[in-house]
Amino acid sequence: MTVINISALINRYIENINKDLKKRWNIWEKDLADKEIYDVIGGIISRQTALTIQFVKSPSIWNGEIAPIFLRSMADNYINLAWILISPKERSKEFILHGLGQMKLNLEHRRNQIESEGKDANKDKLIEFEEEFINSQRYTFLTEVNLGSWSGKSMRAMALEANCIDFYNYVYQPFSSCVHSTWGHISRYNVIVSDNPLHRFMYKPNIIEFEPDIFYLELAAKYLAKSISAFDNKFKIKIEEDSSDQLLQKELDNIIAENE
Amino acid sequence: MGKIFEDHTKKGKVLTPPLLTLGNFQDSSYIENAIPELIWISLLNEKLGLWFGTELGLQFVKIVREITGTEEIPFYISYFSKVSQDNLSKATIELKKQGIYDVINSSISPLLNLYRLCPLNRVFISEKHSQSDVDHIKSTLIRLYDKRSREATFTLGNVMFFLGALGKLKLVKGSPLSELPKLVDYPNTELSKLIASGIRASSNVIINKPFIEPDEKWINHFWNTGFQLEPCKI
């Protein structure tokens, strides 16, 4: 087996996607009257970029056991983005309000936990900080807590509306089994059938030592590119250079060709 | 994009396949439940060959049935859990009288030796098991796990033969099962494959409640003994 060093390639890719984010944020025409649009959509693209960076820096998780945890998060993020882009003003606000409500809920749980331990929650620095953070955006006493989904719809319904139902069916759904550690995932990655006939095909625990699989790097790059493309299309951003994803693919193709 | 599961029935969040809507089904496992009941037949066939193993198996089943006087056919091991020791002792005597006790005992000895609580130990005698008994059972299990293997097919075929010979099985004239003796050619002829297919389908009924009364203690003992002998470690 040939060992290929791709750390330089990864570093270049990270540099490129950082530039992509900065370029787009900087040239994006903004209207402060609709501040939430820029807060949220900029935030989602930033999140997608951050997820990609952390993922590509960690070849040890480029395998079927762990990669889908990241990739499904990216898929989730993409569907959110695609749905918000249909009606950015209204939906960005909903996204923020729901998020603040979730934070308020977590805060109350934390307060409860501290008080159940017999301590004074008012003296807890973390609670103080969290509350100030929420209040900096909206006072907690004026914030609703919505226990349902942030959009009021299922992820599937959002994907249908945003015209990415195939992405939901072929990416989001399959990767969910890894995220939730269902039997569908565990039976493939975490157990092995005993070959002793006395054991009646019992599944026993098994830890696999994975080699990094470039396929997962390519997927992460693809999902980021998909998000960037959705953003560019919506806001009519035109950037003439090759995308970071295209540059990455060219470099990978060259490396593979050189080593065949 | 095509719709998926169009043939399934949706109730709430559950999609039910067409077959399951036809009635009340219970899961049954050939491996989990049938193998512990029928492994004695496989061991007879292995040791004595198909013809002699079948012949002896039938004689044994006939003798036990005559002594217990029941309508049931004692082809499955759990049967012997519920028979009185008095009747089983009579069966032992008759088997010796017929001169088939020792040959059957010796043929199924790996089973008797390894599984001390096997109900057949109430008829036959066993010794302390050896590694060769363990290896024998393991190799028999490997062959029986595949329901389409020759060994599994002949074992199930024997059950059908016992039922037919003792009047418990009525076959439609012209049906593949009425040519049961041709099973011996399995899997080299189309007819033998058809017969085998019919046998496999019938076995789901014949080796389950209410046709037989499984002894859960025996079935658990069978599987857990293997585990104790050779634990599943990592």
Interface residues (C-beta under 8 A of the other chain):
Chain A: I165 D166 S194 N196 P197 L198 H199 R200 F201 M202 K204 P205 N206
Chain B: M1 I31 E32 V134 I137 K138 S139 L141 I142 Y145 W223 G226 F227 L229 E230 C232 I234
